[in-house]
Amino acid sequence: MTDAALAIAIPFVAQFERFAPAPYHGAADRPGVWSIGYGFTHLPDGSAVTADTPPMTRAEADERLGELLAAQLASIRCSVIVPISDHMAAALASFAYNVGFPALEHSTLLTCLNAGDPARAAACFESWVHADGVVVAGLVRRRAAEKTLALTADGTVAGPDIPTPTQSADSNTQEDPADALMDRFNPEVPA
């Protein structure tokens, strides 16, 4: 049996996380935290990624991303007490993958969803755009895309209109240092 929400979530998350075959420490990462693949900070055995972690193939990263998103979806299905669309489930999986499941579990977003108000829940994605108290353009784009995905009816092709930095930036928005690199490889955002 295939999981439609997982099939939607994998490419959706991959477009935001970007594949990196070697360990990296990004400018926005916490000190001492290394990532590999699609933003993985831990290996399948539970050990932390380090500068010495061997490279990962795209096939290995794709498999790991699928496993992690399947786990997110299982947790989501236990926490959501109302019927939801596969697109909403995929949007929630992307959100939880990015901020952590505990943040979703204790969020107004989940409270609104479980109260039977998916439109209000989807609007809550827009609140999660800060890093260290600063609005980050990359998070603004991701949350807008997750909101659009969440509101996409099943049986239709979800093609979230991801705002470009110039569309989303305002005087209170800090450009994400990785945005220029991400935008070059994202076919949905003009270079």
C-alpha positions as protocol buffer text, in pm:
chain_id: "A"
residue {
  index: 1
  type: MET
  ca { x: 0 y: 0 z: 0 }
}
residue {
  index: 2
  type: THR
  ca { x: 135 y: 342 z: -90 }
}
residue {
  index: 3
  type: ASP
  ca { x: 100 y: 647 z: 129 }
}
residue {
  index: 4
  type: ALA
  ca { x: -24 y: 942 z: -75 }
}
residue {
  index: 5
  type: ALA
  ca { x: 75 y: 1194 z: 193 }
}
residue {
  index: 6
  type: LEU
  ca { x: 428 y: 1055 z: 199 }
}
residue {
  index: 7
  type: ALA
  ca { x: 448 y: 1069 z: -180 }
}
residue {
  index: 8
  type: ILE
  ca { x: 353 y: 1438 z: -160 }
}
residue {
  index: 9
  type: ALA
  ca { x: 578 y: 1518 z: 138 }
}
residue {
  index: 10
  type: ILE
  ca { x: 907 y: 1372 z: 12 }
}
residue {
  index: 11
  type: PRO
  ca { x: 962 y: 1598 z: -292 }
}
residue {
  index: 12
  type: PHE
  ca { x: 806 y: 1892 z: -109 }
}
residue {
  index: 13
  type: VAL
  ca { x: 1053 y: 1869 z: 182 }
}
residue {
  index: 14
  type: ALA
  ca { x: 1344 y: 1786 z: -49 }
}
residue {
  index: 15
  type: GLN
  ca { x: 1297 y: 2112 z: -241 }
}
residue {
  index: 16
  type: PHE
  ca { x: 1346 y: 2311 z: 80 }
}
residue {
  index: 17
  type: GLU
  ca { x: 1613 y: 2103 z: 249 }
}
residue {
  index: 18
  type: ARG
  ca { x: 1842 y: 2053 z: -52 }
}
residue {
  index: 19
  type: PHE
  ca { x: 2063 y: 1747 z: -85 }
}
residue {
  index: 20
  type: ALA
  ca { x: 2421 y: 1778 z: 44 }
}
residue {
  index: 21
  type: PRO
  ca { x: 2637 y: 1463 z: 7 }
}
residue {
  index: 22
  type: ALA
  ca { x: 2903 y: 1577 z: 255 }
}
residue {
  index: 23
  type: PRO
  ca { x: 2867 y: 1707 z: 612 }
}
residue {
  index: 24
  type: TYR
  ca { x: 2822 y: 2082 z: 637 }
}
residue {
  index: 25
  type: HIS
  ca { x: 2781 y: 2341 z: 907 }
}
residue {
  index: 26
  type: GLY
  ca { x: 2559 y: 2618 z: 780 }
}
residue {
  index: 27
  type: ALA
  ca { x: 2569 y: 2980 z: 891 }
}
residue {
  index: 28
  type: ALA
  ca { x: 2229 y: 2943 z: 1062 }
}
residue {
  index: 29
  type: ASP
  ca { x: 2319 y: 2615 z: 1238 }
}
residue {
  index: 30
  type: ARG
  ca { x: 2376 y: 2595 z: 1613 }
}
residue {
  index: 31
  type: PRO
  ca { x: 2743 y: 2565 z: 1712 }
}
residue {
  index: 32
  type: GLY
  ca { x: 2866 y: 2208 z: 1686 }
}
residue {
  index: 33
  type: VAL
  ca { x: 2565 y: 2087 z: 1484 }
}
residue {
  index: 34
  type: TRP
  ca { x: 2654 y: 1933 z: 1149 }
}
residue {
  index: 35
  type: SER
  ca { x: 2411 y: 1821 z: 879 }
}
residue {
  index: 36
  type: ILE
  ca { x: 2421 y: 1591 z: 577 }
}
residue {
  index: 37
  type: GLY
  ca { x: 2176 y: 1468 z: 313 }
}
residue {
  index: 38
  type: TYR
  ca { x: 1848 y: 1658 z: 347 }
}
residue {
  index: 39
  type: GLY
  ca { x: 1940 y: 1841 z: 666 }
}
residue {
  index: 40
  type: PHE
  ca { x: 1990 y: 1526 z: 874 }
}
residue {
  index: 41
  type: THR
  ca { x: 2166 y: 1600 z: 1202 }
}
residue {
  index: 42
  type: HIS
  ca { x: 2165 y: 1235 z: 1309 }
}
residue {
  index: 43
  type: LEU
  ca { x: 2252 y: 915 z: 1125 }
}
residue {
  index: 44
  type: PRO
  ca { x: 2020 y: 612 z: 1111 }
}
residue {
  index: 45
  type: ASP
  ca { x: 2208 y: 458 z: 1408 }
}
residue {
  index: 46
  type: GLY
  ca { x: 2125 y: 767 z: 1618 }
}
residue {
  index: 47
  type: SER
  ca { x: 2476 y: 908 z: 1623 }
}
residue {
  index: 48
  type: ALA
  ca { x: 2524 y: 1278 z: 1551 }
}
residue {
  index: 49
  type: VAL
  ca { x: 2657 y: 1392 z: 1215 }
}
residue {
  index: 50
  type: THR
  ca { x: 3011 y: 1529 z: 1249 }
}
residue {
  index: 51
  type: ALA
  ca { x: 3266 y: 1684 z: 1017 }
}
residue {
  index: 52
  type: ASP
  ca { x: 3413 y: 1333 z: 981 }
}
residue {
  index: 53
  type: THR
  ca { x: 3088 y: 1162 z: 877 }
}
residue {
  index: 54
  type: PRO
  ca { x: 3143 y: 981 z: 545 }
}
residue {
  index: 55
  type: PRO
  ca { x: 2959 y: 1122 z: 242 }
}
residue {
  index: 56
  type: MET
  ca { x: 2604 y: 1007 z: 172 }
}
residue {
  index: 57
  type: THR
  ca { x: 2465 y: 918 z: -170 }
}
residue {
  index: 58
  type: ARG
  ca { x: 2145 y: 1075 z: -297 }
}
residue {
  index: 59
  type: ALA
  ca { x: 1982 y: 729 z: -290 }
}
residue {
  index: 60
  type: GLU
  ca { x: 2076 y: 688 z: 78 }
}
residue {
  index: 61
  type: ALA
  ca { x: 1947 y: 1036 z: 155 }
}
residue {
  index: 62
  type: ASP
  ca { x: 1621 y: 978 z: -34 }
}
residue {
  index: 63
  type: GLU
  ca { x: 1562 y: 657 z: 161 }
}
residue {
  index: 64
  type: ARG
  ca { x: 1640 y: 825 z: 495 }
}
residue {
  index: 65
  type: LEU
  ca { x: 1415 y: 1122 z: 415 }
}
residue {
  index: 66
  type: GLY
  ca { x: 1131 y: 881 z: 337 }
}
residue {
  index: 67
  type: GLU
  ca { x: 1184 y: 699 z: 667 }
}
residue {
  index: 68
  type: LEU
  ca { x: 1191 y: 1020 z: 870 }
}
residue {
  index: 69
  type: LEU
  ca { x: 883 y: 1164 z: 700 }
}
residue {
  index: 70
  type: ALA
  ca { x: 696 y: 834 z: 742 }
}
residue {
  index: 71
  type: ALA
  ca { x: 771 y: 856 z: 1114 }
}
residue {
  index: 72
  type: GLN
  ca { x: 649 y: 1218 z: 1123 }
}
residue {
  index: 73
  type: LEU
  ca { x: 328 y: 1116 z: 946 }
}
residue {
  index: 74
  type: ALA
  ca { x: 270 y: 831 z: 1193 }
}
residue {
  index: 75
  type: SER
  ca { x: 301 y: 1077 z: 1482 }
}
residue {
  index: 76
  type: ILE
  ca { x: 75 y: 1325 z: 1306 }
}
residue {
  index: 77
  type: ARG
  ca { x: -193 y: 1061 z: 1250 }
}
residue {
  index: 78
  type: CYS
  ca { x: -187 y: 984 z: 1623 }
}
residue {
  index: 79
  type: SER
  ca { x: -219 y: 1351 z: 1719 }
}
residue {
  index: 80
  type: VAL
  ca { x: -476 y: 1472 z: 1468 }
}
residue {
  index: 81
  type: ILE
  ca { x: -823 y: 1370 z: 1583 }
}
residue {
  index: 82
  type: VAL
  ca { x: -1018 y: 1491 z: 1279 }
}
residue {
  index: 83
  type: PRO
  ca { x: -1006 y: 1368 z: 920 }
}
residue {
  index: 84
  type: ILE
  ca { x: -749 y: 1558 z: 711 }
}
residue {
  index: 85
  type: SER
  ca { x: -645 y: 1553 z: 348 }
}
residue {
  index: 86
  type: ASP
  ca { x: -323 y: 1392 z: 228 }
}
residue {
  index: 87
  type: HIS
  ca { x: -204 y: 1741 z: 132 }
}
residue {
  index: 88
  type: MET
  ca { x: -266 y: 1871 z: 485 }
}
residue {
  index: 89
  type: ALA
  ca { x: -82 y: 1568 z: 628 }
}
residue {
  index: 90
  type: ALA
  ca { x: 213 y: 1635 z: 393 }
}
residue {
  index: 91
  type: ALA
  ca { x: 222 y: 2002 z: 494 }
}
residue {
  index: 92
  type: LEU
  ca { x: 220 y: 1904 z: 862 }
}
residue {
  index: 93
  type: ALA
  ca { x: 501 y: 1653 z: 798 }
}
residue {
  index: 94
  type: SER
  ca { x: 711 y: 1924 z: 632 }
}
residue {
  index: 95
  type: PHE
  ca { x: 645 y: 2160 z: 922 }
}
residue {
  index: 96
  type: ALA
  ca { x: 727 y: 1897 z: 1186 }
}
residue {
  index: 97
  type: TYR
  ca { x: 1039 y: 1792 z: 996 }
}
residue {
  index: 98
  type: ASN
  ca { x: 1159 y: 2152 z: 1005 }
}
residue {
  index: 99
  type: VAL
  ca { x: 1063 y: 2262 z: 1358 }
}
residue {
  index: 100
  type: GLY
  ca { x: 1035 y: 1927 z: 1534 }
}
residue {
  index: 101
  type: PHE
  ca { x: 726 y: 1726 z: 1619 }
}
residue {
  index: 102
  type: PRO
  ca { x: 701 y: 1856 z: 1979 }
}
residue {
  index: 103
  type: ALA
  ca { x: 656 y: 2211 z: 1842 }
}
residue {
  index: 104
  type: LEU
  ca { x: 369 y: 2092 z: 1623 }
}
residue {
  index: 105
  type: GLU
  ca { x: 220 y: 1885 z: 1902 }
}
residue {
  index: 106
  type: HIS
  ca { x: 193 y: 2189 z: 2132 }
}
residue {
  index: 107
  type: SER
  ca { x: 100 y: 2444 z: 1864 }
}
residue {
  index: 108
  type: THR
  ca { x: -208 y: 2656 z: 1802 }
}
residue {
  index: 109
  type: LEU
  ca { x: -192 y: 2511 z: 1449 }
}
residue {
  index: 110
  type: LEU
  ca { x: -274 y: 2160 z: 1580 }
}
residue {
  index: 111
  type: THR
  ca { x: -531 y: 2296 z: 1826 }
}
residue {
  index: 112
  type: CYS
  ca { x: -717 y: 2474 z: 1543 }
}
residue {
  index: 113
  type: LEU
  ca { x: -696 y: 2168 z: 1320 }
}
residue {
  index: 114
  type: ASN
  ca { x: -831 y: 1937 z: 1591 }
}
residue {
  index: 115
  type: ALA
  ca { x: -1111 y: 2189 z: 1654 }
}
residue {
  index: 116
  type: GLY
  ca { x: -1222 y: 2127 z: 1294 }
}
residue {
  index: 117
  type: ASP
  ca { x: -1094 y: 2454 z: 1146 }
}
residue {
  index: 118
  type: PRO
  ca { x: -838 y: 2363 z: 877 }
}
residue {
  index: 119
  type: ALA
  ca { x: -837 y: 2715 z: 725 }
}
residue {
  index: 120
  type: ARG
  ca { x: -748 y: 2873 z: 1059 }
}
residue {
  index: 121
  type: ALA
  ca { x: -491 y: 2599 z: 1119 }
}
residue {
  index: 122
  type: ALA
  ca { x: -332 y: 2668 z: 780 }
}
residue {
  index: 123
  type: ALA
  ca { x: -311 y: 3038 z: 864 }
}
residue {
  index: 124
  type: CYS
  ca { x: -103 y: 2944 z: 1169 }
}
residue {
  index: 125
  type: PHE
  ca { x: 187 y: 2828 z: 949 }
}
residue {
  index: 126
  type: GLU
  ca { x: 266 y: 3195 z: 889 }
}
residue {
  index: 127
  type: SER
  ca { x: 354 y: 3248 z: 1257 }
}
residue {
  index: 128
  type: TRP
  ca { x: 654 y: 3015 z: 1239 }
}
residue {
  index: 129
  type: VAL
  ca { x: 899 y: 3232 z: 1043 }
}
residue {
  index: 130
  type: HIS
  ca { x: 1144 y: 3345 z: 1310 }
}
residue {
  index: 131
  type: ALA
  ca { x: 1494 y: 3230 z: 1401 }
}
residue {
  index: 132
  type: ASP
  ca { x: 1641 y: 3391 z: 1710 }
}
residue {
  index: 133
  type: GLY
  ca { x: 1362 y: 3651 z: 1703 }
}
residue {
  index: 134
  type: VAL
  ca { x: 1431 y: 3758 z: 1343 }
}
residue {
  index: 135
  type: VAL
  ca { x: 1201 y: 3691 z: 1045 }
}
residue {
  index: 136
  type: VAL
  ca { x: 1389 y: 3470 z: 798 }
}
residue {
  index: 137
  type: ALA
  ca { x: 1295 y: 3497 z: 429 }
}
residue {
  index: 138
  type: GLY
  ca { x: 1353 y: 3125 z: 368 }
}
residue {
  index: 139
  type: LEU
  ca { x: 1109 y: 3038 z: 646 }
}
residue {
  index: 140
  type: VAL
  ca { x: 855 y: 3289 z: 512 }
}
residue {
  index: 141
  type: ARG
  ca { x: 868 y: 3110 z: 174 }
}
residue {
  index: 142
  type: ARG
  ca { x: 852 y: 2763 z: 328 }
}
residue {
  index: 143
  type: ARG
  ca { x: 555 y: 2846 z: 554 }
}
residue {
  index: 144
  type: ALA
  ca { x: 367 y: 3010 z: 265 }
}
residue {
  index: 145
  type: ALA
  ca { x: 423 y: 2695 z: 60 }
}
residue {
  index: 146
  type: GLU
  ca { x: 315 y: 2471 z: 349 }
}
residue {
  index: 147
  type: LYS
  ca { x: -2 y: 2679 z: 392 }
}
residue {
  index: 148
  type: THR
  ca { x: -80 y: 2650 z: 22 }
}
residue {
  index: 149
  type: LEU
  ca { x: -12 y: 2276 z: 29 }
}
residue {
  index: 150
  type: ALA
  ca { x: -231 y: 2231 z: 339 }
}
residue {
  index: 151
  type: LEU
  ca { x: -523 y: 2401 z: 162 }
}
residue {
  index: 152
  type: THR
  ca { x: -480 y: 2203 z: -161 }
}
residue {
  index: 153
  type: ALA
  ca { x: -764 y: 1957 z: -214 }
}
residue {
  index: 154
  type: ASP
  ca { x: -672 y: 1594 z: -265 }
}
residue {
  index: 155
  type: GLY
  ca { x: -707 y: 1487 z: -626 }
}
residue {
  index: 156
  type: THR
  ca { x: -546 y: 1808 z: -752 }
}
residue {
  index: 157
  type: VAL
  ca { x: -184 y: 1877 z: -827 }
}
residue {
  index: 158
  type: ALA
  ca { x: -27 y: 2089 z: -556 }
}
residue {
  index: 159
  type: GLY
  ca { x: 198 y: 2354 z: -699 }
}
residue {
  index: 160
  type: PRO
  ca { x: 254 y: 2600 z: -418 }
}
residue {
  index: 161
  type: ASP
  ca { x: 336 y: 2948 z: -537 }
}
residue {
  index: 162
  type: ILE
  ca { x: 647 y: 3006 z: -330 }
}
residue {
  index: 163
  type: PRO
  ca { x: 705 y: 3379 z: -283 }
}
residue {
  index: 164
  type: THR
  ca { x: 1042 y: 3508 z: -399 }
}
residue {
  index: 165
  type: PRO
  ca { x: 1257 y: 3705 z: -155 }
}
residue {
  index: 166
  type: THR
  ca { x: 1150 y: 4034 z: -313 }
}
residue {
  index: 167
  type: GLN
  ca { x: 784 y: 3940 z: -274 }
}
residue {
  index: 168
  type: SER
  ca { x: 821 y: 3830 z: 87 }
}
residue {
  index: 169
  type: ALA
  ca { x: 1083 y: 4070 z: 215 }
}
residue {
  index: 170
  type: ASP
  ca { x: 992 y: 4373 z: 417 }
}
residue {
  index: 171
  type: SER
  ca { x: 1186 y: 4598 z: 651 }
}
residue {
  index: 172
  type: ASN
  ca { x: 1161 y: 4338 z: 929 }
}
residue {
  index: 173
  type: THR
  ca { x: 1272 y: 4040 z: 719 }
}
residue {
  index: 174
  type: GLN
  ca { x: 1631 y: 3920 z: 726 }
}
residue {
  index: 175
  type: GLU
  ca { x: 1748 y: 3742 z: 413 }
}
residue {
  index: 176
  type: ASP
  ca { x: 1847 y: 3382 z: 479 }
}
residue {
  index: 177
  type: PRO
  ca { x: 2217 y: 3346 z: 384 }
}
residue {
  index: 178
  type: ALA
  ca { x: 2138 y: 3021 z: 205 }
}
residue {
  index: 179
  type: ASP
  ca { x: 1856 y: 3173 z: -2 }
}
residue {
  index: 180
  type: ALA
  ca { x: 2065 y: 3269 z: -304 }
}
residue {
  index: 181
  type: LEU
  ca { x: 2209 y: 2920 z: -330 }
}
residue {
  index: 182
  type: MET
  ca { x: 1870 y: 2754 z: -270 }
}
residue {
  index: 183
  type: ASP
  ca { x: 1699 y: 2975 z: -526 }
}
residue {
  index: 184
  type: ARG
  ca { x: 1950 y: 2879 z: -797 }
}
residue {
  index: 185
  type: PHE
  ca { x: 1845 y: 2515 z: -767 }
}
residue {
  index: 186
  type: ASN
  ca { x: 1473 y: 2563 z: -703 }
}
residue {
  index: 187
  type: PRO
  ca { x: 1290 y: 2560 z: -1037 }
}
residue {
  index: 188
  type: GLU
  ca { x: 985 y: 2721 z: -876 }
}
residue {
  index: 189
  type: VAL
  ca { x: 1172 y: 3034 z: -768 }
}
residue {
  index: 190
  type: PRO
  ca { x: 1323 y: 3255 z: -1039 }
}
residue {
  index: 191
  type: ALA
  ca { x: 1702 y: 3293 z: -1012 }
}
